[in-house]
Amino acid sequence: MQRWNGWGDENIKLDPPPPALEILQNLAGSGQIWPDYPLAKFIGRIPPSRLTAHPLISFDARLRLDHAHGQSLPEWIGLRGGTLPRFPDGVARPANGAELRELLKFCAAQDVIVIPYGGGTSVVGQLAVPQTERPVLSLSLERLNRLVALETDNRLAVFEAGIRGPQLERSLNAKGFTLGHYPQSFEYSSLGGWVATRSSGQQSGHYGRIEDLFAGGEVLTPRGSMNLPPFPASAAGPDLRQLVLGSEGKMGVLTNVIVRISPLPERDHVYGVFFPAWEEGRNAVQHIAGTDIPFSLMRLSNPLETTTNLALAGNERQISLLRHYLGLRGIGDRNFCMCLIGFTGSRRTTTAARGAASSIIRHHKGIWIGKPMGRAWQKNRFRSAYLRNSLWDRGYAVDTLETALTWDKVTPAMQSIEKSIHEKLQAGNQSGHVFSHLSHVYPSGSSIYTTVIFPLAESPEQTLEIWQRIKHAASRAVVAAGGTISHQHGVGRDHRPYLAFEKGGLGISTLQEVFKHVDPDQRMNPDKLLP
Ligand SMILES: Cc1cc2nc3c(=O)[nH]c(=O)nc-3n(C[C@H](O)[C@H](O)[C@H](O)COP(=O)(O)OP(=O)(O)OC[C@H]3O[C@@H](n4cnc5c(N)ncnc54)[C@H](O)[C@@H]3O)c2cc1C
């Protein structure tokens, strides 16, 4: 059963081990433990619906609460503190294309705002309900979750857009194929949501980001249906798929998605590597990314994230043996940085890739630790998201932010993002635990993924205020450093004020005109993405 006010399956509990809590306590201090706002009280607060009754629309209060938010920190504060401000007037879960069309017709006739809902895992306010006189419908794709066609000769699969990660992979794996798209939210996020937010999977180095995997499909816009055929390549003008990728529900509803699939790999291995300090790790990662070595993932943690991850691993004896071993190999543990590197594909290509990467790693003073660390990461790759629940229970809020920049800017940007967060916390007499890693690397640059953990304040309002200060300062630091406002989470409501810095005035007005053309009444997820 999915948890109503946190992440994931309510039966899964992942407690941080004592050494990790000690680090947190030392760096961030103690948090306030709030009693959770009760579900029954929330349900009692849902206002009457403004929607006209329709057989495909439910006014059930619990459903309306569940579809009123994604997984952003402000939404968590609202859920666990009881301050979530608004709820959709109804929720529809169409079971086929005819019902979906019927619902869109109804919304047009009744002047209803529509928010497409995939898995509800977005983290920057893409699903937030706007303050508006018009009724709001959450249109869940949950029941549109079938494999429509598998064209193995064409290496394509057609899915209904609401299918979630595990079901999608199961249906492909059964036939010897995979999509290979594994965001950390894999368990709950949906194919349509991945496309609509330009998501990035953990093994994007091998399989590509969702924009590489998205071959076409169908979008139902308020003006009619747009078909995107899956050409292997095309020179016929600008690619309309690019308007759908990252459109966050504003182009309309993706009903079917055609994806490029791959045969299941013979090997899928991840290895651990340690570098004496950040610069060596960063240089090695850039060096490998600039070659033709086919890695599937490279993820370099900075020193504080490395210490935190080792503490979180929980096995103190193994970690102390590891430290001892690294000490013998000349790597002191003050500044060392952990890197995970993965290779996916045939035995021949992965062996050759591993060999080539390890000589570059040696050149940059890295120590190859081998598979156990990689295996542990693979086993827990979707589990660490559950720590957010247990940290909250101990009085800490967790948020993450990310960007991507060219290599020359990576280290200064990481430092200035972290500094901006610390400064804002200190200005409010607070402290926090802030650490980063490079999560996806490219020949021309890298993404940076920063985690911030800070103690909850006395009230939801005060905690939200702290978050707003941090988010604004970090977003300004991203923009000042020349980074994109999002490498993978999208824009939603929280990044909207910063989008014009990278798109420019003409870019923003061009997008505005496109969305206005397909959605003249601004019915589709209106207050997201664009300023
Ligand atoms: C713990 C955790 C880990 C995460 N890890 C990653 C990660 O590794 N990589 C990554 O990229 N992201 C990650 N995310 C963010 C999030 O999972 C992604 O943004 C994901 O793509 C959202 O998919 P969803 O199905 O949940 O979409 P939703 O949250 O339901 O919707 C997101 C947006 O897409 C629109 N939308 C959804 N479905 C459709 C559709 N069929 N047609 C039109 N519009 C639609 C919605 O209107 C909304 O604007 C993570 C989030 C969490 C909570």
The ligand as a Gaussian input file, in Angstrom:
#p B3LYP/6-31G(d) Opt

LIG

0 1
 C       12.470000       9.665000      -4.700000
 C       12.485000      10.303000      -6.057000
 C       13.532000      10.024000      -6.920000
 C       13.558000      10.610000      -8.194000
 N       14.569000      10.276000      -9.048000
 C       14.578000      10.777000     -10.303000
 C       15.602000      10.404000     -11.230000
 O       16.491000       9.603000     -10.926000
 N       15.549000      10.943000     -12.473000
 C       14.559000      11.786000     -12.852000
 O       14.546000      12.227000     -13.995000
 N       13.591000      12.173000     -11.990000
 C       13.571000      11.683000     -10.742000
 N       12.570000      12.041000      -9.864000
 C       11.529000      12.984000     -10.302000
 C       10.291000      12.301000     -10.922000
 O       10.231000      10.946000     -10.592000
 C       10.299000      12.472000     -12.422000
 O       10.093000      13.830000     -12.717000
 C        9.263000      11.617000     -13.169000
 O        9.540000      11.673000     -14.529000
 C        7.821000      12.036000     -12.926000
 O        6.989000      11.032000     -13.468000
 P        5.505000      10.797000     -12.920000
 O        4.897000       9.732000     -13.737000
 O        5.532000      10.582000     -11.469000
 O        4.839000      12.170000     -13.295000
 P        3.853000      13.094000     -12.443000
 O        4.535000      13.549000     -11.221000
 O        2.555000      12.432000     -12.285000
 O        3.694000      14.316000     -13.440000
 C        4.784000      15.117000     -13.786000
 C        4.382000      16.094000     -14.879000
 O        4.120000      15.390000     -16.077000
 C        2.786000      15.603000     -16.518000
 N        2.310000      14.317000     -17.034000
 C        2.333000      13.111000     -16.410000
 N        1.824000      12.174000     -17.217000
 C        1.463000      12.789000     -18.371000
 C        0.873000      12.370000     -19.585000
 N        0.551000      11.091000     -19.811000
 N        0.650000      13.290000     -20.552000
 C        0.984000      14.583000     -20.363000
 N        1.536000      15.036000     -19.237000
 C        1.785000      14.160000     -18.252000
 C        2.039000      16.089000     -15.302000
 O        0.947000      16.910000     -15.646000
 C        3.113000      16.869000     -14.563000
 O        3.224000      18.161000     -15.101000
 C       12.527000      11.494000      -8.578000
 C       11.481000      11.764000      -7.690000
 C       11.460000      11.172000      -6.450000
 C       10.315000      11.467000      -5.530000

